[in-house]
Amino acid sequence: MNKFRTILMTGSTGVLGRELVSELLKTTEDKLFLLIRRKKTQTHWARARKQLTATNQDVFLGTRVQVIQGDISLPGLGIHSDDLETLEREVTHLFHAAALTTLNASEEDCLHINTQGTEEALKVAWHLKQKGKLERFFYFSTAYVAGSLQTYCAREDEMAREPAFANFYEASKYQAEKKVRAAMTQGLSATIFRPSIVVGDSTTGEVGEFNVIYPFIKLFAHGILKKLPTRPENSFNIVPIDFVIQASLHIAAQENSIGKAYHLVTQNPPTIGMLVSMSQMEYPGMARMEMVDPASFKKSDLDLIEKAVYEMLEPYLGYLNDHLTFDSSNTIQALEGSGIEFPNTNDAFLKILCQYAVDQGYLVVN
Ligand SMILES: NC(=O)c1ccc[n+]([C@@H]2O[C@H](COP(=O)([O-])OP(=O)(O)OC[C@H]3O[C@@H](n4cnc5c(N)ncnc54)[C@H](OP(=O)(O)O)[C@@H]3O)[C@@H](O)[C@H]2O)c1
């Protein structure tokens, strides 16, 4: 990764974005423009400062890191005209990683932020290509644009015709990726990354935020939800964050990744049975999860509280009844000879993830 780039990044305060920023500052000489929204009383600059201080990288603020205020739900990403002029002069690469990732968010919010937000990011990209220096556009999609409720092998360079989605997040990301693909055919040099469920670091379990799959595990570990309609042999595709960061940055630096999509997934997904046996062996005090055959599972058998919690978690169920497989030919080819290995998500890795959550006080086991 020798070429000097100036990157505009959305979503830099998120789980993936924070790691992308930190890694880019450590391993490249790239200049970064972070598009960050104001939150409550915190300005975009204050938020960036706090984030970079946590990784001892605040020294780069104002030099290699510039912060601009924006909101992807607004026209033109809410970028002020003065900032846009600066971006025109400087930006060569745009990473669009901002999204609403809450799996039980409303259809309206998902479409507004994920689909319309991506459309706005594409408009800014076209503008920066035509008026400025933009060379490449990188988009963080999800492996679940395939629809987590179906059984088939998802391919990287196509999209399912009639995907069965478990939630509005997946549906809105599907529509967003379609827009990115349409822009590719119109000549935008775009590359699409499709991670599965991002979890902690492969060796330490460390993760910036316990989101997506973690709240689900917590409800079982704490005995709030006891029955799960699944089978022990069902797998769930998790991918450590360090692999996603290393692989995406490596692929982003390749000239021939233009116009392609990449599944950033594990090739050996763990099963629910593995998770249950690991937790029983390692954490005997942890509440037990009972697996109920999905064919005979009835919501009406749950007590009132369990039923309410179950309904809240329904959008997640596709991920734990995973019959989807992901062809990763493009990723395999792109990583060949790089030393970046597909992750081994075995039971030892599950233990690392749980132990980190226990050590941080997120999971409480007696
Ligand atoms: N984590 C996963 O398991 C996973 C898996 C597959 C794909 N992905 C994709 O990877 C990307 C990054 O995911 P993540 O896990 O890092 O998400 P995350 O932790 O939920 O972070 C979301 C990011 O988007 C920003 N954002 C949301 N709405 C915004 C708005 N209206 N304007 C400006 N910024 C906004 C957030 O900013 P604030 O800090 O201001 O809220 C935050 O920086 C997303 O596109 C996601 O769909 C994630």
The ligand as a Tripos MOL2 file, in Angstrom:
@<TRIPOS>MOLECULE
LIG
   48    52     1     0     0
SMALL
NO_CHARGES

@<TRIPOS>ATOM
      1 N1        -20.8320   -5.0090   12.3780 N.am      1 LIG1
      2 C1        -21.2440   -5.9800   11.5880 C.2       1 LIG1
      3 O1        -21.4890   -7.1240   12.0430 O.2       1 LIG1
      4 C2        -21.3910   -5.7500   10.0920 C.ar      1 LIG1
      5 C3        -21.5460   -6.8700    9.2850 C.ar      1 LIG1
      6 C4        -21.7070   -6.7000    7.9140 C.ar      1 LIG1
      7 C5        -21.6890   -5.4380    7.3680 C.ar      1 LIG1
      8 N2        -21.5250   -4.3560    8.1730 N.ar      1 LIG1
      9 C6        -21.5440   -3.0390    7.5380 C.3       1 LIG1
     10 O2        -20.3310   -2.3850    7.8480 O.3       1 LIG1
     11 C7        -20.5520   -0.9860    8.0050 C.3       1 LIG1
     12 C8        -20.0240   -0.5400    9.3610 C.3       1 LIG1
     13 O3        -20.7250   -1.2870   10.3690 O.3       1 LIG1
     14 P1        -20.4230   -1.0710   11.9130 P.3       1 LIG1
     15 O4        -20.6340   -2.3620   12.5830 O.co2     1 LIG1
     16 O5        -19.1450   -0.3520   12.0680 O.co2     1 LIG1
     17 O6        -21.6420   -0.1330   12.3100 O.3       1 LIG1
     18 P2        -21.8630    0.6960   13.6590 P.3       1 LIG1
     19 O7        -20.8850    0.3120   14.6890 O.co2     1 LIG1
     20 O8        -23.3130    0.5790   13.9620 O.co2     1 LIG1
     21 O9        -21.5200    2.1850   13.2040 O.3       1 LIG1
     22 C9        -22.3400    2.8540   12.3080 C.3       1 LIG1
     23 C10       -21.6260    4.0840   11.8370 C.3       1 LIG1
     24 O10       -22.4780    4.7740   10.9290 O.3       1 LIG1
     25 C11       -22.6000    6.1220   11.3850 C.3       1 LIG1
     26 N3        -23.8940    6.6680   11.0180 N.ar      1 LIG1
     27 C12       -25.1150    6.1080   11.1830 C.ar      1 LIG1
     28 N4        -26.0540    6.9640   10.7800 N.ar      1 LIG1
     29 C13       -25.4240    8.0750   10.3530 C.ar      1 LIG1
     30 C14       -25.8550    9.3060    9.8320 C.ar      1 LIG1
     31 N5        -27.1620    9.5680    9.6340 N.pl3     1 LIG1
     32 N6        -24.9240   10.2030    9.4670 N.ar      1 LIG1
     33 C15       -23.6040    9.9700    9.6590 C.ar      1 LIG1
     34 N7        -23.1250    8.8240   10.1710 N.ar      1 LIG1
     35 C16       -24.0320    7.8930   10.5140 C.ar      1 LIG1
     36 C17       -22.4550    6.0350   12.8900 C.3       1 LIG1
     37 O11       -22.1770    7.3280   13.3730 O.3       1 LIG1
     38 P3        -22.5690    7.8070   14.8610 P.3       1 LIG1
     39 O12       -21.3980    7.4250   15.7260 O.co2     1 LIG1
     40 O13       -22.7430    9.2580   14.7160 O.co2     1 LIG1
     41 O14       -23.8330    7.0900   15.2490 O.co2     1 LIG1
     42 C18       -21.3010    5.0620   12.9700 C.3       1 LIG1
     43 O15       -20.0860    5.7070   12.6910 O.3       1 LIG1
     44 C19       -22.0500   -0.7710    7.8410 C.3       1 LIG1
     45 O16       -22.3000   -0.3720    6.5210 O.3       1 LIG1
     46 C20       -22.6540   -2.1440    8.0840 C.3       1 LIG1
     47 O17       -23.8520   -2.3080    7.3810 O.3       1 LIG1
     48 C21       -21.3680   -4.4800    9.5420 C.ar      1 LIG1
@<TRIPOS>BOND
     1     1     2 1
     2     2     3 2
     3     2     4 1
     4     4     5 ar
     5     4    48 ar
     6     5     6 ar
     7     6     7 ar
     8     7     8 ar
     9     8     9 1
    10     8    48 ar
    11     9    10 1
    12     9    46 1
    13    10    11 1
    14    11    12 1
    15    11    44 1
    16    12    13 1
    17    13    14 1
    18    14    15 2
    19    14    16 1
    20    14    17 1
    21    17    18 1
    22    18    19 2
    23    18    20 1
    24    18    21 1
    25    21    22 1
    26    22    23 1
    27    23    24 1
    28    23    42 1
    29    24    25 1
    30    25    26 1
    31    25    36 1
    32    26    27 ar
    33    26    35 ar
    34    27    28 ar
    35    28    29 ar
    36    29    30 ar
    37    29    35 ar
    38    30    31 1
    39    30    32 ar
    40    32    33 ar
    41    33    34 ar
    42    34    35 ar
    43    36    37 1
    44    36    42 1
    45    37    38 1
    46    38    39 2
    47    38    40 1
    48    38    41 1
    49    42    43 1
    50    44    45 1
    51    44    46 1
    52    46    47 1
@<TRIPOS>SUBSTRUCTURE
     1 LIG1         1 GROUP 0 **** ****
